[in-house]
Amino acid sequence: MSTLLERAELLSQWAVPLMIVTIICWAAYKKVPMYESFVTGAKEGFSVAIMIIPYLVAILFAIKIFVASGAFEDLKLALGWCMQQMGLGEYAESLELLPLALTKPLTGSGARGVMIEIFDTHGPDSFLGKTASIMMGSTETTFYVLTVYYGSVQVKKLRHTLPACLIADAAGIAAAVVVGYVLYG
């Protein structure tokens, strides 16, 4: 069994370098001007990065205002009261994950900061720490991704994309909490 693990580790170490060498060899075989193609792609990437900066600044500004206003704490108190009224008071501990659940669709780095705060407060091996880790892996930075991808191609109408993404995030958050309770609760 250890030889299988050693082989898998060796394969994982060489997978990306082999892929890069394969791409370079294929491009050379097809006589693609590699350096010029790389420089052209880098120029396009740089122009896209410059173009999306205003969208990113707007999202980060909105997040900071939401956090500074104390809305997270007010929302936790209101949901805690609702859970008590419904007889779910024993699960109120999971409300500590609310800031993470609300931050993750907006920004990955902000959500990581919230997760680290949960680790510092409750410990990484606690129920909340493990459930926060599951939540980070089961949700997406929806607004960031929509801003970057749709902003780079100048799409203004999100139509069904935003609701579908938010429903997927809600499902990921709910699944993370349920799995956290099943495995660690």
Backbone as ProteinMPNN parsed JSONL, in Angstrom:
{"seq_chain_A": "MSTLLERAELLSQWAVPLMIVTIICWAAYKKVPMYESFVTGAKEGFSVAIMIIPYLVAILFAIKIFVASGAFEDLKLALGWCMQQMGLGEYAESLELLPLALTKPLTGSGARGVMIEIFDTHGPDSFLGKTASIMMGSTETTFYVLTVYYGSVQVKKLRHTLPACLIADAAGIAAAVVVGYVLYG", "coords_chain_A": {"N_chain_A": [[0.827, -1.198, 0.0], [1.972, 1.213, 0.741], [3.708, 1.643, -1.351], [1.969, 2.262, -3.403], [0.952, 4.696, -2.493], [3.338, 6.149, -2.497], [3.874, 6.182, -5.22], [1.66, 7.605, -6.163], [2.148, 10.066, -4.941], [4.567, 10.776, -6.18], [3.668, 10.967, -8.822], [1.866, 13.121, -8.552], [3.637, 15.174, -7.952], [4.985, 15.507, -10.338], [3.04, 16.056, -12.217], [2.105, 18.694, -13.042], [4.541, 19.953, -14.057], [5.056, 18.112, -16.18], [2.77, 18.495, -17.739], [3.138, 21.134, -18.588], [5.519, 20.865, -20.083], [4.545, 19.143, -22.057], [2.663, 20.808, -23.347], [4.392, 22.786, -24.355], [5.985, 21.228, -26.078], [4.01, 20.32, -27.871], [3.183, 22.763, -28.958], [5.566, 23.51, -30.207], [5.742, 21.457, -32.077], [3.523, 22.068, -33.661], [4.426, 24.402, -34.672], [3.931, 26.894, -33.442], [4.368, 30.262, -32.593], [5.738, 30.529, -29.697], [6.756, 32.362, -27.684], [5.809, 34.878, -28.541], [3.071, 34.361, -28.486], [2.705, 33.928, -25.765], [3.384, 36.469, -24.719], [1.382, 38.031, -25.917], [-0.911, 36.934, -24.706], [-0.349, 37.6, -22.037], [-0.47, 40.392, -22.175], [-3.195, 40.753, -22.774], [-4.312, 39.643, -20.465], [-3.387, 41.457, -18.545], [-4.712, 43.794, -19.339], [-7.362, 43.034, -18.872], [-7.265, 42.72, -16.101], [-6.835, 45.385, -15.296], [-9.225, 46.475, -16.197], [-11.18, 45.313, -14.522], [-10.737, 46.314, -12.001], [-12.311, 48.565, -10.911], [-14.761, 47.236, -10.357], [-14.008, 45.357, -8.429], [-13.131, 47.028, -6.353], [-15.543, 48.231, -5.674], [-17.007, 46.033, -4.636], [-15.391, 45.27, -2.421], [-15.578, 47.596, -0.893], [-18.338, 47.621, -0.268], [-18.484, 45.333, 1.328], [-16.862, 46.02, 3.525], [-18.378, 48.134, 4.618], [-20.695, 46.756, 5.388], [-19.682, 45.011, 7.344], [-18.618, 46.837, 9.225], [-20.903, 48.136, 10.056], [-22.141, 46.532, 11.894], [-24.028, 44.738, 11.197], [-23.794, 41.956, 10.918], [-23.75, 40.984, 13.57], [-26.279, 41.839, 14.485], [-27.935, 40.351, 12.804], [-27.241, 37.745, 13.587], [-28.244, 37.749, 16.225], [-31.012, 38.067, 15.733], [-31.62, 35.768, 14.211], [-30.89, 33.816, 16.062], [-32.847, 34.233, 18.049], [-35.111, 33.529, 16.554], [-34.548, 30.82, 16.11], [-34.651, 29.86, 18.723], [-37.372, 30.227, 19.252], [-38.466, 28.374, 17.52], [-37.709, 26.027, 18.646], [-35.168, 25.139, 18.165], [-32.954, 25.752, 19.616], [-30.707, 24.372, 20.523], [-29.093, 24.178, 18.349], [-28.102, 26.642, 17.952], [-25.467, 27.318, 18.199], [-24.307, 27.03, 15.722], [-24.78, 29.428, 14.505], [-22.604, 31.016, 14.803], [-21.205, 30.66, 12.541], [-22.367, 32.257, 10.686], [-21.269, 34.853, 9.853], [-19.182, 33.907, 8.214], [-20.641, 32.45, 6.305], [-22.044, 34.508, 5.049], [-20.022, 36.117, 4.108], [-18.405, 34.601, 2.38], [-19.649, 34.309, -0.274], [-19.016, 36.796, -1.242], [-16.248, 37.513, -1.009], [-13.224, 35.75, -1.156], [-10.825, 36.11, 0.296], [-11.685, 37.703, 2.413], [-13.487, 35.931, 3.592], [-11.704, 33.977, 4.347], [-10.334, 35.33, 6.334], [-12.418, 35.582, 8.217], [-12.778, 32.874, 8.787], [-10.313, 32.257, 9.975], [-10.568, 33.828, 12.242], [-12.639, 32.436, 13.503], [-11.24, 30.072, 13.986], [-9.32, 31.071, 15.79], [-10.947, 31.827, 17.916], [-12.537, 29.538, 18.593], [-11.02, 27.32, 18.001], [-9.276, 25.241, 15.644], [-9.871, 22.524, 15.563], [-12.324, 22.256, 16.648], [-15.946, 21.826, 16.673], [-17.06, 24.046, 15.321], [-14.795, 25.029, 13.986], [-14.093, 22.912, 12.255], [-16.463, 22.686, 10.78], [-16.524, 25.202, 9.621], [-14.35, 24.947, 7.914], [-15.329, 23.002, 6.168], [-17.398, 24.484, 5.061], [-15.984, 26.499, 3.725], [-14.914, 25.044, 1.639], [-17.149, 24.177, 0.277], [-18.565, 26.212, -0.854], [-18.753, 29.115, -3.022], [-17.043, 32.053, -4.215], [-19.15, 33.892, -5.186], [-20.052, 36.571, -6.001], [-17.625, 37.811, -6.49], [-16.585, 36.17, -8.54], [-18.564, 36.51, -10.523], [-18.257, 39.257, -10.901], [-15.611, 39.451, -11.872], [-15.588, 37.709, -14.164], [-17.921, 38.438, -15.694], [-17.528, 41.177, -15.738], [-15.168, 41.372, -17.19], [-15.901, 40.77, -19.772], [-17.767, 42.611, -20.296], [-20.511, 42.157, -19.623], [-23.668, 43.134, -18.639], [-26.202, 42.374, -17.71], [-27.224, 39.989, -15.473], [-29.208, 38.112, -15.371], [-30.31, 34.922, -14.96], [-28.119, 33.88, -13.776], [-27.057, 34.908, -11.315], [-29.169, 34.321, -9.33], [-29.101, 31.473, -9.557], [-26.47, 30.886, -8.776], [-26.47, 31.863, -6.135], [-28.373, 30.181, -4.979], [-27.009, 27.774, -5.197], [-24.866, 28.376, -3.483], [-26.272, 28.64, -1.056], [-27.181, 26.018, -0.776], [-24.71, 24.736, -0.502], [-23.811, 25.867, 1.905], [-25.803, 24.988, 3.703], [-25.452, 22.224, 3.431], [-22.839, 21.997, 4.411], [-23.192, 22.651, 7.126], [-24.945, 20.612, 7.932], [-23.382, 18.319, 7.388], [-21.275, 18.917, 9.093], [-22.566, 18.703, 11.631], [-23.313, 16.008, 11.505], [-20.844, 14.662, 11.316], [-19.181, 15.853, 13.313], [-20.7, 16.936, 15.355]], "CA_chain_A": [[0.0, 0.0, 0.0], [2.822, 2.402, 0.791], [4.268, 1.888, -2.681], [0.929, 2.933, -4.164], [0.96, 6.081, -2.033], [4.566, 6.781, -2.98], [3.703, 6.413, -6.657], [0.692, 8.696, -6.327], [2.831, 11.3, -4.559], [5.515, 11.08, -7.248], [2.877, 11.416, -9.975], [1.327, 14.455, -8.28], [4.732, 16.135, -8.009], [5.419, 15.703, -11.719], [1.897, 16.264, -13.11], [2.099, 20.038, -13.64], [5.685, 20.142, -14.967], [4.87, 17.312, -17.395], [1.755, 19.145, -18.55], [3.767, 22.302, -19.21], [6.44, 20.37, -21.122], [3.706, 18.623, -23.142], [2.126, 21.96, -24.081], [5.499, 23.392, -25.094], [6.347, 20.322, -27.174], [2.935, 20.339, -28.862], [3.265, 24.054, -29.647], [6.736, 23.455, -31.095], [5.379, 20.558, -33.162], [2.581, 22.797, -34.507], [5.137, 25.605, -35.106], [3.296, 28.071, -32.855], [5.364, 31.172, -32.006], [5.4, 30.432, -28.274], [7.041, 33.574, -26.909], [4.876, 35.918, -28.972], [1.748, 33.985, -27.98], [2.715, 34.162, -24.327], [3.365, 37.92, -24.482], [0.051, 38.504, -26.292], [-1.819, 36.525, -23.634], [-0.05, 38.392, -20.838], [-1.015, 41.743, -22.403], [-4.651, 40.672, -22.636], [-4.599, 39.429, -19.044], [-3.14, 42.704, -17.824], [-5.785, 44.749, -19.647], [-8.556, 42.568, -18.16], [-7.068, 43.044, -14.681], [-7.058, 46.832, -15.14], [-10.633, 46.755, -16.467], [-12.071, 44.858, -13.45], [-10.408, 46.954, -10.721], [-13.437, 49.29, -10.294], [-15.75, 46.292, -9.836], [-13.465, 44.779, -7.201], [-13.142, 48.072, -5.324], [-16.935, 48.395, -5.238], [-17.377, 44.897, -3.792], [-14.666, 45.359, -1.149], [-16.16, 48.72, -0.16], [-19.63, 47.184, 0.268], [-18.224, 44.376, 2.405], [-16.365, 46.757, 4.699], [-19.498, 48.87, 5.205], [-21.571, 45.778, 6.011], [-19.025, 44.528, 8.566], [-18.481, 47.944, 10.173], [-22.218, 48.561, 10.538], [-22.612, 45.629, 12.938], [-25.164, 43.969, 10.664], [-23.592, 40.536, 11.202], [-24.164, 40.71, 14.951], [-27.731, 41.989, 14.562], [-28.528, 39.211, 12.11], [-27.056, 36.573, 14.453], [-29.194, 37.845, 17.341], [-32.362, 37.838, 15.23], [-31.75, 34.353, 13.849], [-30.848, 33.053, 17.318], [-34.17, 34.34, 18.655], [-36.019, 32.711, 15.734], [-34.246, 29.408, 16.369], [-35.182, 29.555, 20.055], [-38.827, 30.152, 19.137], [-38.807, 27.168, 16.764], [-37.232, 24.872, 19.381], [-33.874, 24.721, 17.631], [-31.944, 26.459, 20.387], [-29.486, 23.573, 20.672], [-28.273, 24.363, 17.153], [-27.761, 28.063, 17.847], [-24.015, 27.444, 18.106], [-23.93, 27.136, 14.31], [-24.909, 30.822, 14.062], [-21.264, 31.601, 14.787], [-20.72, 30.512, 11.166], [-23.106, 33.183, 9.827], [-20.395, 35.797, 9.144], [-18.48, 33.187, 7.152], [-21.615, 32.125, 5.26], [-22.403, 35.726, 4.322], [-18.827, 36.719, 3.516], [-17.824, 33.752, 1.344], [-20.079, 34.648, -1.638], [-18.509, 38.111, -1.64], [-14.797, 37.57, -1.143], [-12.513, 34.611, -0.605], [-9.856, 36.528, 1.31], [-12.455, 38.122, 3.585], [-14.004, 34.71, 4.219], [-10.57, 33.313, 5.005], [-10.121, 36.075, 7.575], [-13.478, 35.189, 9.151], [-12.494, 31.507, 9.208], [-9.187, 32.332, 10.913], [-11.125, 34.352, 13.497], [-13.343, 31.298, 14.117], [-10.189, 29.19, 14.502], [-8.719, 31.697, 16.968], [-11.923, 31.86, 19.004], [-13.061, 28.231, 18.973], [-10.042, 26.277, 17.703], [-9.475, 24.607, 14.337], [-10.366, 21.159, 15.713], [-13.646, 22.282, 17.265], [-17.057, 21.64, 15.741], [-17.175, 25.231, 14.469], [-13.619, 25.108, 13.125], [-14.191, 21.906, 11.195], [-17.596, 23.03, 9.928], [-16.094, 26.361, 8.829], [-13.492, 24.421, 6.849], [-16.216, 22.37, 5.183], [-18.128, 25.564, 4.391], [-15.069, 27.173, 2.791], [-14.723, 24.195, 0.475], [-18.393, 23.826, -0.396], [-19.204, 27.412, -1.386], [-17.962, 29.836, -4.015], [-17.029, 33.515, -4.112], [-20.075, 34.156, -6.281], [-20.043, 37.945, -6.497], [-16.291, 38.054, -7.031], [-16.475, 35.469, -9.824], [-19.422, 37.206, -11.485], [-17.644, 40.547, -11.192], [-14.424, 39.267, -12.705], [-15.885, 37.125, -15.471], [-18.85, 39.256, -16.457], [-16.913, 42.485, -15.938], [-14.114, 41.312, -18.21], [-16.504, 40.704, -21.1], [-18.732, 43.716, -20.342], [-21.894, 41.712, -19.486], [-24.335, 43.969, -17.638], [-27.392, 41.697, -17.178], [-26.869, 38.681, -14.943], [-30.366, 37.251, -15.584], [-30.513, 33.772, -14.072], [-26.846, 33.425, -13.22], [-26.939, 35.266, -9.901], [-30.005, 33.464, -8.474], [-28.619, 30.087, -9.57], [-25.25, 30.826, -7.971], [-26.817, 32.044, -4.725], [-29.032, 28.95, -4.544], [-25.93, 26.794, -5.018], [-24.16, 28.743, -2.249], [-27.134, 28.287, 0.085], [-27.139, 24.561, -0.651], [-23.391, 24.39, 0.036], [-23.767, 26.269, 3.311], [-26.659, 24.058, 4.445], [-24.797, 20.911, 3.433], [-21.682, 22.074, 5.305], [-23.661, 22.61, 8.515], [-25.477, 19.269, 8.188], [-22.241, 17.399, 7.448], [-20.569, 19.231, 10.329], [-23.281, 18.092, 12.748], [-23.279, 14.544, 11.389], [-19.494, 14.165, 11.562], [-18.475, 16.433, 14.452], [-21.622, 17.533, 16.321]], "C_chain_A": [[0.863, 1.25, 0.0], [3.451, 2.675, -0.571], [3.247, 2.579, -3.578], [0.873, 4.411, -3.782], [2.195, 6.819, -2.516], [4.465, 7.091, -4.465], [2.741, 7.567, -6.923], [1.329, 10.038, -5.983], [3.821, 11.722, -5.642], [4.786, 11.598, -8.487], [2.348, 12.825, -9.759], [2.414, 15.526, -8.329], [5.108, 16.476, -9.447], [4.282, 16.045, -12.673], [1.939, 17.628, -13.795], [3.327, 20.268, -14.52], [5.556, 19.335, -16.261], [3.826, 17.923, -18.322], [2.34, 20.352, -19.28], [4.703, 21.881, -20.334], [5.647, 19.831, -22.316], [3.141, 19.76, -23.991], [3.212, 22.614, -24.922], [5.896, 22.526, -26.288], [5.278, 20.322, -28.267], [2.955, 21.644, -29.651], [4.447, 24.075, -30.61], [6.434, 22.57, -32.299], [4.456, 21.261, -34.173], [3.169, 24.109, -35.036], [4.424, 26.901, -34.677], [4.395, 28.971, -32.304], [5.076, 31.343, -30.509], [5.607, 31.734, -27.508], [6.058, 34.681, -27.262], [3.464, 35.633, -28.463], [1.641, 34.238, -26.478], [2.603, 35.652, -24.017], [1.989, 38.496, -24.826], [-0.968, 38.148, -25.205], [-1.6, 37.321, -22.361], [-0.59, 39.806, -20.976], [-2.53, 41.75, -22.214], [-5.048, 40.481, -21.173], [-4.418, 40.692, -18.225], [-4.253, 43.705, -18.087], [-7.088, 44.341, -18.965], [-8.447, 42.914, -16.68], [-7.324, 44.525, -14.426], [-8.551, 47.145, -15.268], [-11.524, 46.363, -15.283], [-11.785, 45.512, -12.102], [-11.586, 47.734, -10.137], [-14.495, 48.37, -9.699], [-15.275, 45.702, -8.505], [-13.476, 45.79, -6.059], [-14.558, 48.258, -4.786], [-17.358, 47.264, -4.308], [-16.687, 44.984, -2.436], [-15.208, 46.49, -0.285], [-17.481, 48.315, 0.489], [-19.448, 46.216, 1.432], [-17.781, 45.096, 3.668], [-17.484, 47.524, 5.383], [-20.412, 47.911, 5.961], [-20.982, 45.282, 7.331], [-18.987, 45.631, 9.621], [-19.824, 48.37, 10.771], [-22.724, 47.697, 11.695], [-23.775, 44.769, 12.486], [-25.018, 42.476, 10.929], [-24.104, 40.191, 12.595], [-25.672, 40.826, 15.104], [-28.44, 40.801, 13.93], [-28.401, 37.932, 12.946], [-28.049, 36.589, 15.608], [-30.614, 37.53, 16.878], [-32.574, 36.363, 14.874], [-31.704, 33.455, 15.081], [-32.2, 33.069, 18.014], [-35.17, 33.473, 17.892], [-35.795, 31.219, 15.997], [-34.765, 28.984, 17.73], [-36.697, 29.366, 19.986], [-39.275, 28.874, 18.432], [-38.334, 25.903, 17.471], [-35.902, 24.334, 18.881], [-32.717, 25.4, 18.365], [-30.639, 25.703, 20.536], [-28.554, 23.722, 19.473], [-27.831, 25.814, 16.971], [-26.261, 28.292, 17.752], [-23.577, 27.634, 16.654], [-24.084, 28.553, 13.779], [-23.573, 31.555, 14.089], [-20.652, 31.524, 13.389], [-21.392, 31.491, 10.208], [-22.207, 34.213, 9.137], [-19.613, 35.141, 7.997], [-19.424, 32.894, 5.99], [-21.991, 33.344, 4.431], [-21.213, 36.367, 3.619], [-18.314, 35.919, 2.33], [-18.337, 34.065, -0.064], [-19.515, 35.974, -2.141], [-17.006, 38.117, -1.904], [-14.135, 36.377, -0.473], [-11.549, 35.007, 0.491], [-10.56, 37.018, 2.575], [-13.006, 36.928, 4.337], [-12.891, 33.959, 4.932], [-10.262, 34.011, 6.326], [-11.155, 35.726, 8.627], [-13.23, 33.785, 9.672], [-11.343, 31.481, 10.213], [-9.654, 32.869, 12.264], [-11.896, 33.254, 14.232], [-12.331, 30.325, 14.705], [-9.591, 29.761, 15.779], [-9.653, 31.649, 18.168], [-12.279, 30.466, 19.507], [-12.078, 27.084, 18.758], [-10.323, 25.598, 16.374], [-10.036, 23.192, 14.426], [-11.723, 21.099, 16.411], [-14.712, 22.008, 16.209], [-17.132, 22.822, 14.783], [-15.988, 25.362, 13.517], [-13.694, 24.135, 11.961], [-15.342, 22.228, 10.238], [-17.27, 24.255, 9.073], [-15.204, 25.919, 7.674], [-14.322, 23.755, 5.755], [-16.936, 23.444, 4.376], [-17.242, 26.293, 3.381], [-14.905, 26.359, 1.515], [-15.99, 23.918, -0.312], [-19.153, 25.031, -0.937], [-18.242, 28.136, -2.314], [-18.027, 31.33, -3.737], [-17.852, 34.066, -5.276], [-19.946, 35.566, -6.842], [-18.683, 38.312, -7.079], [-16.158, 37.415, -8.413], [-17.335, 36.151, -10.882], [-18.837, 38.554, -11.875], [-16.472, 40.386, -12.146], [-14.801, 38.783, -14.1], [-16.833, 37.986, -16.287], [-18.293, 40.653, -16.7], [-15.88, 42.473, -17.048], [-14.684, 41.254, -19.621], [-17.661, 41.699, -21.247], [-20.198, 43.261, -20.327], [-22.529, 42.515, -18.368], [-25.523, 43.265, -16.981], [-27.021, 40.278, -16.75], [-27.977, 37.649, -15.117], [-30.465, 36.145, -14.54], [-29.234, 33.318, -13.385], [-26.762, 33.698, -11.725], [-27.863, 34.435, -9.013], [-29.527, 32.02, -8.42], [-27.388, 29.937, -8.699], [-25.56, 30.961, -6.485], [-27.554, 30.83, -4.164], [-27.984, 27.861, -4.309], [-25.13, 27.092, -3.762], [-24.975, 28.368, -1.019], [-27.139, 26.779, 0.305], [-25.801, 24.109, -0.072], [-23.262, 24.728, 1.509], [-24.591, 25.3, 4.16], [-26.009, 22.679, 4.535], [-23.598, 20.906, 4.375], [-22.106, 21.972, 6.762], [-24.177, 21.215, 8.849], [-24.331, 18.263, 8.31], [-21.429, 17.647, 8.717], [-21.23, 18.615, 11.54], [-23.22, 16.581, 12.715], [-21.896, 14.012, 11.786], [-18.895, 14.623, 12.889], [-19.386, 16.922, 15.573], [-21.995, 16.692, 17.454]], "O_chain_A": [[0.533, 2.236, -0.66], [3.702, 3.832, -0.908], [3.617, 3.394, -4.423], [0.759, 5.276, -4.65], [2.112, 7.985, -2.903], [4.919, 8.143, -4.916], [2.979, 8.399, -7.798], [1.078, 11.036, -6.658], [3.902, 12.903, -5.981], [5.233, 12.552, -9.124], [2.376, 13.642, -10.679], [2.142, 16.666, -8.708], [5.503, 17.605, -9.738], [4.541, 16.305, -13.848], [1.82, 17.702, -15.018], [3.173, 20.742, -15.645], [5.912, 19.83, -17.33], [3.972, 17.878, -19.544], [2.062, 20.561, -20.46], [4.685, 22.47, -21.415], [6.04, 20.042, -23.463], [3.142, 19.679, -25.219], [2.975, 22.958, -26.08], [6.118, 23.04, -27.384], [5.604, 20.324, -29.454], [2.767, 21.64, -30.867], [4.335, 24.605, -31.715], [6.825, 22.895, -33.42], [4.591, 21.073, -35.382], [2.497, 24.844, -35.76], [4.331, 27.861, -35.442], [5.28, 28.481, -31.603], [4.276, 32.19, -30.111], [4.726, 32.162, -26.763], [5.532, 35.35, -26.372], [2.747, 36.548, -28.059], [0.612, 34.703, -25.987], [1.82, 36.053, -23.155], [1.483, 39.356, -24.105], [-1.793, 38.981, -24.832], [-2.559, 37.679, -21.677], [-1.11, 40.368, -20.012], [-3.079, 42.645, -21.572], [-6.01, 41.089, -20.702], [-5.201, 40.969, -17.317], [-4.696, 44.394, -17.168], [-7.845, 45.205, -18.522], [-9.422, 43.351, -16.069], [-7.966, 44.878, -13.438], [-9.077, 47.982, -14.535], [-12.54, 47.02, -15.054], [-12.525, 45.283, -11.146], [-11.856, 47.583, -8.945], [-15.068, 48.68, -8.654], [-16.06, 45.567, -7.567], [-13.796, 45.441, -4.923], [-14.751, 48.422, -3.582], [-18.004, 47.515, -3.291], [-17.332, 44.792, -1.405], [-15.287, 46.349, 0.935], [-17.723, 48.625, 1.655], [-20.186, 46.282, 2.415], [-18.275, 44.808, 4.758], [-17.538, 47.561, 6.612], [-20.858, 48.227, 7.064], [-21.701, 45.147, 8.321], [-19.292, 45.382, 10.787], [-19.866, 48.908, 11.878], [-23.648, 48.1, 12.402], [-24.437, 44.137, 13.31], [-26.019, 41.792, 11.144], [-24.819, 39.203, 12.767], [-26.288, 40.002, 15.78], [-29.433, 40.306, 14.464], [-29.334, 37.131, 13.007], [-28.633, 35.556, 15.936], [-31.34, 36.805, 17.558], [-33.608, 35.786, 15.211], [-32.403, 32.443, 15.136], [-32.655, 32.04, 18.515], [-35.977, 32.768, 18.497], [-36.752, 30.452, 16.094], [-35.266, 27.87, 17.882], [-37.238, 28.444, 20.597], [-40.351, 28.352, 18.722], [-38.536, 24.805, 16.952], [-35.555, 23.185, 19.154], [-31.639, 25.595, 17.802], [-29.577, 26.314, 20.662], [-27.363, 23.425, 19.57], [-27.251, 26.165, 15.943], [-25.823, 29.34, 17.279], [-22.589, 28.319, 16.387], [-23.569, 28.859, 12.704], [-23.429, 32.604, 13.462], [-19.695, 32.237, 13.086], [-21.025, 31.55, 9.034], [-22.363, 34.434, 7.936], [-19.41, 35.748, 6.946], [-19.056, 33.067, 4.828], [-22.231, 33.223, 3.23], [-21.389, 37.085, 2.635], [-17.831, 36.506, 1.362], [-17.53, 34.088, -0.993], [-19.538, 36.24, -3.343], [-16.549, 38.664, -2.908], [-14.464, 36.039, 0.664], [-11.455, 34.323, 1.511], [-10.084, 36.776, 3.684], [-13.0, 36.903, 5.567], [-13.108, 33.373, 5.993], [-9.963, 33.353, 7.323], [-10.819, 35.587, 9.803], [-13.439, 33.516, 10.855], [-11.405, 30.75, 11.202], [-9.188, 32.417, 13.31], [-11.812, 33.155, 15.456], [-12.536, 29.806, 15.803], [-9.376, 29.03, 16.746], [-9.212, 31.454, 19.301], [-12.318, 30.234, 20.716], [-12.286, 25.989, 19.28], [-11.483, 25.399, 16.012], [-10.622, 22.705, 13.459], [-12.213, 20.016, 16.728], [-14.424, 21.964, 15.013], [-17.253, 22.634, 13.572], [-16.159, 25.763, 12.366], [-13.394, 24.49, 10.821], [-15.208, 22.062, 9.026], [-17.696, 24.334, 7.921], [-15.299, 26.463, 6.574], [-14.052, 23.924, 4.567], [-17.07, 23.331, 3.157], [-17.705, 26.662, 2.302], [-14.771, 26.924, 0.43], [-15.917, 23.47, -1.457], [-20.272, 24.884, -1.428], [-17.058, 27.804, -2.379], [-18.962, 31.81, -3.096], [-17.309, 34.631, -6.225], [-19.75, 35.733, -8.046], [-18.609, 39.049, -8.062], [-15.672, 38.051, -9.349], [-16.888, 36.351, -12.011], [-18.908, 38.954, -13.037], [-16.365, 41.12, -13.129], [-14.387, 39.37, -15.1], [-16.572, 38.239, -17.463], [-18.551, 41.252, -17.744], [-15.731, 43.458, -17.77], [-14.01, 41.65, -20.572], [-18.434, 41.631, -22.203], [-21.044, 43.903, -20.948], [-21.989, 42.575, -17.263], [-25.824, 43.528, -15.817], [-26.565, 39.471, -17.56], [-27.726, 36.447, -15.024], [-30.682, 36.422, -13.36], [-29.273, 32.459, -12.504], [-26.428, 32.801, -10.951], [-27.394, 33.882, -8.019], [-29.543, 31.403, -7.355], [-27.27, 28.961, -7.958], [-24.978, 30.253, -5.664], [-27.378, 30.488, -2.994], [-28.066, 27.115, -3.333], [-24.749, 26.169, -3.042], [-24.432, 27.839, -0.049], [-27.103, 26.315, 1.445], [-25.76, 23.2, 0.757], [-22.673, 23.967, 2.277], [-24.135, 24.845, 5.208], [-26.019, 22.047, 5.591], [-23.363, 19.916, 5.067], [-21.457, 21.285, 7.551], [-23.887, 20.687, 9.922], [-24.314, 17.448, 9.232], [-20.949, 16.703, 9.344], [-20.546, 18.057, 12.397], [-23.093, 15.935, 13.755], [-21.796, 13.022, 12.511], [-18.173, 13.859, 13.529], [-18.896, 17.287, 16.641], [-22.767, 17.12, 18.313]]}, "name": "protein", "num_of_chains": 1, "seq": "MSTLLERAELLSQWAVPLMIVTIICWAAYKKVPMYESFVTGAKEGFSVAIMIIPYLVAILFAIKIFVASGAFEDLKLALGWCMQQMGLGEYAESLELLPLALTKPLTGSGARGVMIEIFDTHGPDSFLGKTASIMMGSTETTFYVLTVYYGSVQVKKLRHTLPACLIADAAGIAAAVVVGYVLYG"}
